[in-house]
Amino acid sequence: MNHTASLYNQYKAAAQKIADVKYANAVLQWDQETYLPSKGAAARATQMATLSELAHGLSTDKKLGELLLELNAAEGLNEREKKNVQLSLEDYQKQEKFSGAFVRQMSEAISTSFHAWIEARKQNDFKVFQPALETLVQLKKEEAEILGYQGHPYNALLNEYEKGVTVQLLDNVFASLTQPLGELLEKAKQLPMVDDSFLHQYFPKQQQWDWGMDLIQQLGFDLEAGRQDIAEHPFTTNFSSQDVRLTTRIDENDFANMTWSCIHEVGHGLYEQGLPDDQYGLPCGEYASLSIHESQSRLWENSAGRSKGFWQHYYPVLQTYFPEPLKHVDVHRFYQSINKIQPSLIRTEADELTYHFHVNIRYSIEKEIISGHCSVADIPGIWNEQYRKFLGVIVPDDKQGCLQDVHWSHGSFGYFPTYSLGSFYAAQFFEQAKKEIPGLEQQISVGNTMELLNWLRNAVHQYGRMYTSEELCRKITGEGLNVAHFMNYLSNKIDTLK
Amino acid sequence: MNHTASLYNQYKAAAQKIADVKYANAVLQWDQETYLPSKGAAARATQMATLSELAHGLSTDKKLGELLLELNAAEGLNEREKKNVQLSLEDYQKQEKFSGAFVRQMSEAISTSFHAWIEARKQNDFKVFQPALETLVQLKKEEAEILGYQGHPYNALLNEYEKGVTVQLLDNVFASLTQPLGELLEKAKQLPMVDDSFLHQYFPKQQQWDWGMDLIQQLGFDLEAGRQDIAEHPFTTNFSSQDVRLTTRIDENDFANMTWSCIHEVGHGLYEQGLPDDQYGLPCGEYASLSIHESQSRLWENSAGRSKGFWQHYYPVLQTYFPEPLKHVDVHRFYQSINKIQPSLIRTEADELTYHFHVNIRYSIEKEIISGHCSVADIPGIWNEQYRKFLGVIVPDDKQGCLQDVHWSHGSFGYFPTYSLGSFYAAQFFEQAKKEIPGLEQQISVGNTMELLNWLRNAVHQYGRMYTSEELCRKITGEGLNVAHFMNYLSNKIDTLK
């Protein structure tokens, strides 16, 4: 073995050891959100803080830094190896800015904040969450300063989730969308009223579960390399590409809730199962970015999962699971109902159009919080005002308002915008898939989504972090992010809802 | 704060950080045995090996060693603090003997071995397990040499599970038991034949689960500080005294399997929930020894859970869960059936008497394997021969023979003897409890086991590792381990089975 190959192996072993600790922490987090008994929360918080601190210690080991610098200057690595080294060096240099104590403090503040949020939701009172969130926001501001930024301090946090994205870019995107989305919303209001009350009949838990498990397998999720469990707030996580954990929730009086949570999460899960297993613990074994991750879930949830063809195949299957509630509902009414466009209070239940107003509201609040232009105490007031302004809805209480999302309690500031970006990428990728896969929509309408999955594996999954979102988008579609594809998609969708 | 108090706090923080990593590893292990998808096994093995190595690194940190030496010589600690320091120093000096590489190698060998054992059981062929077990046995022999011992090398491994126990002591115990147990077995053979076939009717999964969950709660298990899940091989683990995980298994054609697994595991679980929470991560927050742990499970499983009084209360409850299969079975026939004494193949399903022949066989094989007097390849032959000799049964295949227990695949050599010791302690403790709790058996017969639990909390649980098994036994009963109590218990039991 030559010197460079030997160095690369040392680097690989070190990176994989760091990944082992991070994935172990992800197991603890998964357990916390699925199975942890309530009194176990305190010890779990310190256990997770300790693993965070240890992972940080390994990630900032001076020897690793020297190794990365030497490898980064070395000849003889292939393209993927070069990229791994380059990204690991970037990660190293970022991690190096933080002290172990800061990392531990952040992890503990997040745990405290998460439990305060749970309690605040129980009491339906933002004030119960406020002190913990204030502490966390203070730490996030420090994090921005430690990381450094150009322009707006929120840019530092945005970059943690989506490299290269800035306030300026997002302001432009959302500004350019507000008017056309508003116009489409007006157009949607002209659609005939559809009676979707059947979605709120009684759909028994066990049948929903069986149906969801059936569906995720039909869509290609490998249950030998993953599983699905129940969580209050559905999410997907993985501990390797061979161990991907979906979660979902069941509301017996709301059919849509679990079904689209399953299709959404399985989109994330299929991405993670498609990451190259031989790159375990290395950048090219990780997802490209949050917006690309979200593009996968949105593509399955919306482009496929809310399409006419999809339900041409699946609606008869669905009726075998729920013969009674769906007895008098034909597939077109079903299709209209699951695509009903209507301003509402809850982001995760929003339609594809108004969804982006929900995101924009959170984005603008986060920006002001991090810059210090508004304080945590102001959140409920601003929230309610913006919901009135953008969506015309009156927020009746905090639980249906600013306490609805888990993200802030996790310290995830800068995360929400990737949801919109992901939707836009999804529309653009799906458009490309239709061009490249002959008869794609026909395939979907007979329940064959395997070619679509293979196309995504090939176009997106196999590369891991090899390309940035923008690079990947260019490679796949020949152009950078172009919101026009999403607007076209939406406009066409509305035309089919008549 | 004075200097000693400050040192003690430093020690406490370091010990708790080590515990965080060990408990995190226990979460990964729990997940491996309950929910892990099959393809996730390889990555999980390296993740667990990495955490083992990190825990070992923290446990052997030179600064911790110096701190412990200084504290051990310091004045001003209370009795429990002194004991914590003393035991941590012992643990430190033991851990120091191992290299991180050895710890990692052992962890990996155990994972490989575990999966080989699973596969060997599938194929019903010990030879599939043999190569992995040979590697592991070689490592266990090295472990014995690294630890050092007097007399038999197996003593080193026994000490890992039960401080102070030796081959000489166990040889004496088992030798002294063989004849009287044989005589009792003869006596039991004179009992009238009891028809226990009703235990093998169809007992639906869900009802068994509900009944088991009901039972563990009735016995005092706090479901806010723990939970129960399904595992192929029932076990109990904990991640703090506030997060205790029981597991069980359900056989729809064997009622006894799950019920006594629940009562056994809840005995372990109640012990762990009773450990002092403010001693998290310190020796006095851990269990005293494996035999004391087993004394708790056996006391609930047998002294309480196979007693007449227990079922006077619970049998009518049980009949509400399974009205059909138990319709024509009266409580005395039920009692006789669940106490039927009959030589059999499977240890975990053995009665209270023949159980100890199963343990003795494993003990004698382990001893010879570690000393090198017999080889791994010899195991099936010796196993089958000994089952014929001690129990008079013919072992039809490896799955019902030497592949039945998970322990060797976990590298747990020296563990089995604690099962017998635990049974003997259980009988002795229960005898004492009857003396100290007026009307204990009467209480049990009306479903009140809370006073018994409180007695155990007070006599055993609260102390953690403060006392060795032998010290604790003397403190509770006024004498050291005395097998006569167990023999009396068994003899009396046989008299009630007529």
HADDOCK unambig.tbl for C-alpha pairs under 7 A between the chains (distance, minus, plus):
assign (segid A and resid 17 and name CA) (segid B and resid 50 and name CA) 6.45 0.50 0.50
assign (segid A and resid 20 and name CA) (segid B and resid 47 and name CA) 4.58 0.50 0.50
assign (segid A and resid 20 and name CA) (segid B and resid 50 and name CA) 6.59 0.50 0.50
assign (segid A and resid 21 and name CA) (segid B and resid 47 and name CA) 6.79 0.50 0.50
assign (segid A and resid 21 and name CA) (segid B and resid 51 and name CA) 6.97 0.50 0.50
assign (segid A and resid 24 and name CA) (segid B and resid 47 and name CA) 6.56 0.50 0.50
assign (segid A and resid 27 and name CA) (segid B and resid 28 and name CA) 6.92 0.50 0.50
assign (segid A and resid 28 and name CA) (segid B and resid 27 and name CA) 6.91 0.50 0.50
assign (segid A and resid 37 and name CA) (segid B and resid 223 and name CA) 6.98 0.50 0.50
assign (segid A and resid 37 and name CA) (segid B and resid 224 and name CA) 5.12 0.50 0.50
assign (segid A and resid 37 and name CA) (segid B and resid 225 and name CA) 5.49 0.50 0.50
assign (segid A and resid 37 and name CA) (segid B and resid 226 and name CA) 5.51 0.50 0.50
assign (segid A and resid 37 and name CA) (segid B and resid 227 and name CA) 6.72 0.50 0.50
assign (segid A and resid 37 and name CA) (segid B and resid 243 and name CA) 6.46 0.50 0.50
assign (segid A and resid 38 and name CA) (segid B and resid 224 and name CA) 5.40 0.50 0.50
assign (segid A and resid 38 and name CA) (segid B and resid 225 and name CA) 6.57 0.50 0.50
assign (segid A and resid 39 and name CA) (segid B and resid 224 and name CA) 5.70 0.50 0.50
assign (segid A and resid 39 and name CA) (segid B and resid 225 and name CA) 5.04 0.50 0.50
assign (segid A and resid 39 and name CA) (segid B and resid 242 and name CA) 5.48 0.50 0.50
assign (segid A and resid 39 and name CA) (segid B and resid 243 and name CA) 6.83 0.50 0.50
assign (segid A and resid 40 and name CA) (segid B and resid 225 and name CA) 6.06 0.50 0.50
assign (segid A and resid 40 and name CA) (segid B and resid 242 and name CA) 4.99 0.50 0.50
assign (segid A and resid 40 and name CA) (segid B and resid 243 and name CA) 4.72 0.50 0.50
assign (segid A and resid 43 and name CA) (segid B and resid 240 and name CA) 6.55 0.50 0.50
assign (segid A and resid 47 and name CA) (segid B and resid 20 and name CA) 4.59 0.50 0.50
assign (segid A and resid 47 and name CA) (segid B and resid 21 and name CA) 6.80 0.50 0.50
assign (segid A and resid 47 and name CA) (segid B and resid 24 and name CA) 6.57 0.50 0.50
assign (segid A and resid 50 and name CA) (segid B and resid 17 and name CA) 6.44 0.50 0.50
assign (segid A and resid 50 and name CA) (segid B and resid 20 and name CA) 6.57 0.50 0.50
assign (segid A and resid 51 and name CA) (segid B and resid 21 and name CA) 6.96 0.50 0.50
assign (segid A and resid 223 and name CA) (segid B and resid 37 and name CA) 6.98 0.50 0.50
assign (segid A and resid 224 and name CA) (segid B and resid 37 and name CA) 5.12 0.50 0.50
assign (segid A and resid 224 and name CA) (segid B and resid 38 and name CA) 5.42 0.50 0.50
assign (segid A and resid 224 and name CA) (segid B and resid 39 and name CA) 5.71 0.50 0.50
assign (segid A and resid 225 and name CA) (segid B and resid 37 and name CA) 5.48 0.50 0.50
assign (segid A and resid 225 and name CA) (segid B and resid 38 and name CA) 6.59 0.50 0.50
assign (segid A and resid 225 and name CA) (segid B and resid 39 and name CA) 5.04 0.50 0.50
assign (segid A and resid 225 and name CA) (segid B and resid 40 and name CA) 6.07 0.50 0.50
assign (segid A and resid 226 and name CA) (segid B and resid 37 and name CA) 5.51 0.50 0.50
assign (segid A and resid 227 and name CA) (segid B and resid 37 and name CA) 6.74 0.50 0.50
assign (segid A and resid 240 and name CA) (segid B and resid 43 and name CA) 6.57 0.50 0.50
assign (segid A and resid 242 and name CA) (segid B and resid 39 and name CA) 5.48 0.50 0.50
assign (segid A and resid 242 and name CA) (segid B and resid 40 and name CA) 5.00 0.50 0.50
assign (segid A and resid 243 and name CA) (segid B and resid 37 and name CA) 6.44 0.50 0.50
assign (segid A and resid 243 and name CA) (segid B and resid 39 and name CA) 6.82 0.50 0.50
assign (segid A and resid 243 and name CA) (segid B and resid 40 and name CA) 4.72 0.50 0.50
